[in-house]
Amino acid sequence: MSPKRGERAAPPPGPDEWDIRFANGEAAKGWEQLGAQAAGNTRAAWLLMRTDPAPAARTERHHRLKGELARGEHRGETMDRWQIEVTAGGRVWYLLDVERRTVWIDRASTGHPKATDR
């Protein structure tokens, strides 16, 4: 997704940080909604993805998804999928491109994802 006039400029990653990008337009929209609903928590999620997207010490709020959701595909490559619980219902799902040190946000929403209710 290329930025357009008037859109926010995202900073490039610093040394040892991960680049964060949207895998699709729906994720970008959802990210904006999350930011409007819970700005502080959304920023904290952004910082986690930027600095430690696959923590060795997983928590209830930041962990790799399980089962068929544990992996996803982006641009023909299969990657591990992680989740950050931004609010009680709001979630960010992202794919880790370890080779390129890029986090691809493939889902962001203010509502709880039904796919994890199984």
C-alpha positions in Angstrom: 0.0 0.0 0.0 1.6 3.2 -1.1 1.0 6.3 0.9 -1.1 9.1 -0.5 -1.1 12.8 0.0 -2.2 13.8 3.4 -1.5 10.3 4.9 0.6 9.8 8.0 4.3 9.2 7.3 5.5 6.1 9.1 9.1 6.2 10.4 11.6 3.7 8.9 12.8 1.0 11.2 15.8 1.8 13.3 18.8 -0.5 13.8 17.7 -4.0 15.0 14.0 -3.1 14.5 11.5 -4.8 12.2 9.7 -3.0 9.4 5.9 -3.0 9.8 3.7 -3.1 6.7 0.0 -3.8 5.9 -0.6 -7.0 4.0 -4.0 -5.7 2.7 -6.3 -2.7 2.7 -8.7 -4.2 5.3 -5.8 -4.5 7.8 -4.9 -0.8 7.2 -8.5 0.2 7.8 -8.7 -1.9 10.9 -5.5 -0.5 12.2 -6.9 3.0 11.9 -10.0 2.0 13.8 -8.0 0.4 16.5 -5.9 3.5 16.9 -9.0 5.7 17.2 -10.5 3.3 19.8 -7.4 2.7 21.9 -4.5 4.9 20.8 -2.1 4.0 23.7 -2.6 0.2 23.3 -2.3 0.4 19.5 1.0 2.3 19.9 2.2 -0.3 22.4 1.3 -3.1 19.9 3.3 -1.2 17.2 6.3 -1.0 19.5 6.1 -4.7 20.3 6.0 -5.6 16.6 8.8 -3.2 15.9 11.2 -4.5 18.6 10.1 -8.0 19.6 7.5 -9.5 17.2 8.2 -13.1 18.3 9.0 -13.0 22.0 10.6 -16.1 23.6 8.3 -15.5 26.6 4.8 -15.5 25.2 2.0 -14.0 27.1 -1.8 -14.3 27.0 -1.9 -11.0 25.1 1.0 -11.6 22.7 1.4 -15.1 21.2 1.6 -17.2 18.1 -1.8 -18.4 16.9 -2.6 -22.1 17.0 -3.8 -24.7 14.6 -4.7 -23.7 11.0 -4.3 -20.0 12.0 -0.7 -20.5 13.1 0.6 -19.9 9.5 -0.5 -17.7 6.7 0.6 -16.8 3.2 1.7 -13.5 1.8 3.0 -13.0 -1.7 3.4 -16.8 -2.2 5.4 -17.3 1.0 4.1 -19.1 4.1 5.0 -17.4 7.4 4.2 -17.8 11.1 1.2 -15.8 12.3 1.1 -14.0 15.7 -1.5 -12.1 17.6 -1.5 -9.2 19.9 -4.6 -8.5 22.0 -4.8 -4.7 21.8 -8.1 -4.4 23.7 -10.6 -6.9 25.2 -11.9 -7.6 21.7 -9.4 -5.8 19.4 -6.7 -7.9 17.8 -3.8 -7.5 15.5 -2.7 -10.6 13.5 0.6 -10.5 11.7 2.9 -12.6 9.6 6.6 -12.7 10.2 8.9 -12.5 7.2 12.1 -13.4 9.1 14.3 -13.2 6.1 13.4 -9.6 5.4 12.7 -8.6 9.0 9.3 -7.5 8.1 6.0 -7.8 10.0 3.0 -8.0 7.7 -0.2 -7.0 9.5 -2.9 -9.2 7.8 -5.7 -8.4 10.2 -6.5 -5.6 12.6 -9.9 -5.0 14.1 -11.7 -3.7 17.1 -13.9 -6.8 17.3 -13.0 -10.2 18.5 -12.1 -12.6 15.6 -14.6 -15.4 15.4 -12.0 -17.7 13.8 -10.3 -18.1 17.2 -13.6 -19.2 18.9 -13.3 -22.8 17.7 
